[in-house]
Amino acid sequence: MTETDRPDPDTVDTAPTAQSILDREPTVESVVEAVAEGTDRDPEAIRRSLDPFAEDDVLTAEAVEETVSDVSKILATAETRVDLAALDADDARAAAAAVTDLDVVDARLRGFDDRLAALERRTDELGRSVGAAPDELETPSALHRSAVELRETAADAQRVVRVADDLASDLEAFESWLSSPDRRTEELAADVEALEEALVDLSSVADRIDERTAADEEGPDVDEEGAFETDGEEWTSETDGETSHAAEWADATVRARVLELLVADLRAEEDDIRTWAARENASVPESLRRRIDAADRRLSMLSTTLSDLAAPDWHDRFAERLAATDRALARFDPPVAWGRVREEMAEPTA
């Protein structure tokens, strides 16, 4: 039987209404059989889903009501955490009022607003789901679906709590960042250091590609009997080696282009933080600007090196992926929303 041939479980339910089902207090097993009949659903999974609606293996209206009440309490906790995060966001906006003309501040505030709005939308959706749960019990399949949705709603509400707590923590850190020129400089310096470390890693990758490509061109040594001398290491054919090196080269080239955006982002942030410091009679070490400039020069050289290392067909082989990367990154300007960049880069390019 194909997927399209399988009957809808709702069409094979024989009980008149869910209310009458619950009035008769059916066993869990009878509803499991009704839901699973004519489908490929796992009876054990159905049974686990119905468990919150059961008392001593009997499905009851009271158990349904209790489950709805329990999920509503979890959702209420989530709504409270979101409300608290909203208050923290109001405090952060008030604390930042004097410097919202700086992109480095405005972008952070907009990021917080987006995260808060997403949480508020999600809690509204979950509230509607809980409210509808007791009304969607017309058949055994509907009863099962309601149980599944309530379980998922509870899990989603718990995730909302965690995300709202993370947002509140980030807002608290933002206010500390707002009030301390030293902290702003220290965090920027940490980001510059991370860029420098990424360039060291990228340089190592370029060296490795260069060495392996050269080794593949030479091939392994052959002893007097015509056997390969590989010092105990497995030797791959030229075709296998080239495929591996080409993929590594493409990954490195994509990383280099992402780092170009990071350099631009750090340079813009350094400019804003320097402007901000001047307003407060504070200072930003000139060494930070020099380090960003040096990183930019090193990245430019590495990009050239990677381009030179490419075999004749590598650019063509990965043209679509590299073009998709360029299109994705072109959508962003400093201050960069790196969470959105990661989402864009994670989307398939084929």
C-alpha positions in Angstrom: 0.0 0.0 0.0 1.4 3.4 -1.0 1.4 6.5 1.1 -1.4 8.0 -1.0 -3.4 4.8 -0.8 -3.4 4.7 3.0 -6.7 5.8 4.5 -6.8 8.9 6.7 -7.2 7.6 10.3 -10.0 10.2 10.8 -12.1 8.5 8.1 -11.9 5.1 9.8 -12.9 6.3 13.3 -16.3 4.8 14.2 -17.0 6.6 17.5 -19.5 9.4 17.1 -17.6 12.2 19.0 -14.6 12.5 21.2 -16.8 13.7 24.1 -18.8 10.4 23.9 -15.5 8.5 23.7 -14.3 10.2 26.9 -17.7 9.7 28.6 -17.4 6.0 28.0 -13.8 6.1 29.4 -12.2 3.9 26.7 -9.0 2.1 27.3 -5.8 3.5 25.8 -5.4 0.3 23.8 -8.7 0.7 22.0 -7.8 4.3 20.9 -4.3 3.2 19.9 -5.9 0.5 17.7 -8.3 3.0 16.1 -5.5 5.5 15.4 -3.1 2.9 14.1 -5.6 0.9 12.0 -4.8 1.1 8.3 -1.7 3.2 8.8 2.0 2.7 9.4 2.0 4.6 12.7 3.9 3.0 15.5 1.4 1.8 18.2 3.9 2.2 20.9 4.6 5.9 19.9 0.8 6.5 19.9 0.5 4.9 23.3 3.2 7.1 24.8 1.5 10.2 23.3 -1.8 9.3 24.9 -0.3 8.5 28.3 -0.9 12.0 29.8 -4.6 11.6 28.9 -4.9 8.3 30.8 -5.6 7.2 34.3 -4.9 3.5 34.9 -4.9 2.9 31.2 -8.2 4.6 30.7 -8.7 7.9 28.8 -10.7 10.4 30.8 -11.9 14.0 30.4 -10.4 14.8 33.7 -6.9 13.7 32.6 -7.2 15.8 29.5 -8.2 18.8 31.5 -5.3 18.2 33.9 -2.8 18.0 31.0 -4.1 21.2 29.5 -3.8 22.8 32.9 -0.2 21.6 33.3 0.8 22.8 29.9 -0.9 26.2 30.5 1.3 26.6 33.7 4.5 25.9 31.7 3.3 28.4 29.1 2.6 31.0 31.8 6.1 30.7 33.0 7.4 31.2 29.5 5.2 34.3 29.1 6.5 35.7 32.4 10.1 35.2 31.3 9.3 37.0 28.0 7.7 39.8 29.8 10.7 40.2 32.1 13.0 40.2 29.0 10.8 43.0 27.5 11.3 45.1 30.6 15.0 44.5 30.4 14.9 45.6 26.7 13.1 48.8 27.8 15.8 49.5 30.3 18.5 48.9 27.7 16.9 51.2 25.2 16.7 53.9 27.9 20.3 53.4 28.9 21.4 53.7 25.2 19.3 56.7 24.3 22.3 59.1 24.1 24.3 57.0 21.7 21.7 55.4 19.4 23.2 57.5 16.5 26.2 55.1 16.6 25.6 52.1 14.3 27.4 49.8 16.8 24.7 50.6 19.4 21.7 50.8 17.1 22.4 47.5 15.5 22.6 45.7 18.9 19.3 47.3 19.9 17.6 46.2 16.7 19.0 42.7 17.2 17.5 42.5 20.7 14.2 43.9 19.4 14.1 41.1 16.7 14.8 38.4 19.3 12.1 39.8 21.6 9.5 40.0 18.9 10.2 36.4 17.8 9.7 35.3 21.4 6.4 37.2 21.7 5.1 35.8 18.5 6.0 32.3 19.6 4.3 32.6 23.0 1.1 33.9 21.2 1.2 30.9 18.9 1.6 28.5 21.8 -1.2 30.1 23.6 -3.6 29.6 20.7 -2.4 26.0 20.5 -3.2 25.3 24.1 -6.6 27.1 23.9 -7.6 25.0 20.9 -6.5 21.6 22.3 -9.7 20.8 24.3 -11.8 21.7 21.2 -10.1 19.3 18.8 -11.3 16.0 20.1 -13.9 14.8 17.5 -12.2 11.4 16.8 -9.7 9.1 18.3 -7.1 10.5 15.8 -8.0 14.0 16.8 -7.6 13.0 20.5 -4.2 11.6 19.7 -3.2 14.7 17.7 -4.2 16.9 20.6 -2.0 14.9 22.9 0.9 15.2 20.6 0.4 19.0 20.1 0.2 19.6 23.9 3.4 17.6 24.4 5.1 19.7 21.7 3.7 22.9 23.1 5.1 22.1 26.5 8.5 21.4 25.0 8.4 24.6 23.0 7.4 26.6 26.0 10.4 25.3 27.9 12.6 26.3 25.0 11.0 29.8 25.1 12.0 30.0 28.8 15.6 29.2 28.0 15.8 31.6 25.0 14.1 34.4 27.0 16.6 33.9 29.9 19.5 34.1 27.3 18.1 37.3 26.0 17.8 38.8 29.5 21.4 37.8 30.2 22.6 39.4 27.0 20.7 42.6 27.7 22.3 42.8 31.1 25.7 42.3 29.5 24.8 45.0 26.9 24.1 47.5 29.7 27.5 46.8 31.2 29.1 47.3 27.8 27.2 50.6 27.4 28.5 51.9 30.7 32.2 50.9 30.4 34.6 52.2 27.7 37.2 49.7 29.0 34.8 46.8 28.5 34.0 47.9 25.0 37.7 48.1 24.1 38.4 44.7 25.7 35.6 43.0 23.8 36.7 44.5 20.5 40.3 43.4 21.2 39.0 39.9 21.9 37.2 39.9 18.5 40.4 41.1 16.8 42.4 38.3 18.4 39.8 35.8 17.2 40.3 37.2 13.7 44.0 36.8 14.0 43.7 33.2 15.2 41.4 32.5 12.2 44.0 33.8 9.9 46.6 31.6 11.4 44.3 28.6 10.8 43.6 29.7 7.3 47.3 30.0 6.6 47.9 26.5 7.9 45.2 25.2 5.5 46.8 27.0 2.6 50.2 25.5 3.5 48.7 22.0 3.8 47.0 22.3 0.4 50.3 23.5 -1.2 52.3 20.6 0.4 49.8 17.9 -0.6 49.3 19.2 -4.1 53.1 19.1 -4.6 53.3 15.6 -3.1 50.6 14.4 -5.4 52.4 15.8 -8.4 55.6 14.0 -7.5 53.8 10.7 -6.5 55.2 8.2 -4.0 58.7 6.9 -4.2 59.1 3.4 -5.6 61.6 0.8 -4.3 63.8 -1.5 -6.3 61.0 -4.1 -6.6 58.5 -1.5 -7.8 56.6 -1.2 -4.6 55.4 2.2 -3.3 57.4 3.7 -0.3 54.9 5.5 1.8 56.5 5.4 5.3 53.5 3.5 6.5 51.0 6.1 5.4 48.2 5.3 3.0 48.7 6.7 -0.4 45.8 7.8 -2.4 45.6 8.1 -6.2 46.1 11.4 -7.9 42.3 11.6 -8.6 41.3 10.9 -5.0 43.9 13.4 -3.7 42.9 16.1 -6.0 39.2 15.7 -5.1 40.1 16.0 -1.4 42.4 19.0 -1.9 39.8 20.7 -4.1 37.1 20.4 -1.5 39.5 21.7 1.2 40.5 24.6 -1.1 36.8 25.5 -1.7 36.1 25.5 2.1 39.2 27.7 2.7 38.1 30.1 0.0 34.7 30.5 1.5 36.2 31.1 4.9 38.5 33.8 3.4 35.4 35.6 2.0 33.6 35.4 5.3 36.7 36.8 7.0 36.7 39.7 4.6 33.2 40.7 5.9 34.5 40.2 9.5 37.4 42.6 8.8 35.0 45.2 7.5 32.7 44.7 10.5 35.6 45.1 13.0 36.9 48.2 11.3 33.4 49.9 11.4 33.0 48.9 15.1 36.5 50.3 15.9 35.5 53.6 14.3 32.3 53.9 16.3 33.9 52.9 19.6 36.7 55.5 18.9 34.1 58.2 18.3 32.2 57.1 21.4 35.3 57.2 23.5 36.1 60.7 22.4 32.7 61.9 23.6 33.5 60.5 27.1 37.1 61.7 27.1 38.2 58.1 27.0 40.7 56.5 24.6 41.0 53.5 22.4 44.5 52.0 21.8 45.9 52.8 18.3 47.3 49.3 18.3 43.7 48.0 17.7 43.5 49.8 14.4 46.9 48.7 13.4 46.1 45.1 14.2 42.9 45.3 12.0 44.9 46.8 9.2 47.6 44.1 9.5 44.9 41.4 9.5 43.4 42.9 6.4 46.7 42.8 4.6 47.4 39.2 5.7 43.9 38.1 4.5 44.4 39.8 1.2 47.7 37.9 0.7 46.1 34.6 1.8 43.2 35.1 -0.6 45.7 35.6 -3.4 47.7 32.5 -2.3 44.5 30.4 -2.3 43.6 31.6 -5.8 47.1 30.7 -7.1 46.9 27.3 -5.5 43.8 26.3 -7.3 44.1 23.7 -10.0 42.9 24.9 -13.5 39.4 23.4 -13.0 38.8 24.2 -9.4 37.4 27.7 -9.9 34.9 26.2 -12.5 34.1 23.2 -10.3 33.1 25.4 -7.4 31.9 28.4 -9.3 28.3 28.0 -8.2 29.2 27.6 -4.5 31.5 30.6 -4.5 29.0 32.7 -6.4 26.3 31.8 -3.8 28.7 32.7 -1.0 29.3 36.1 -2.6 25.6 36.7 -3.0 24.8 35.8 0.6 27.6 37.9 2.0 26.7 40.9 -0.3 23.4 41.2 1.6 25.3 42.3 4.7 27.0 45.6 5.6 28.6 46.6 8.9 27.3 46.3 11.6 26.9 42.7 10.6 24.1 40.6 12.1 26.2 37.4 12.3 23.3 35.2 13.3 21.7 36.0 10.0 25.0 35.4 8.2 25.2 31.9 9.7 21.6 31.2 8.6 22.3 32.4 5.0 25.5 30.4 4.8 23.8 27.3 6.1 21.2 27.3 3.3 21.9 24.8 0.5 23.5 26.4 -2.5 22.5 23.7 -5.1 
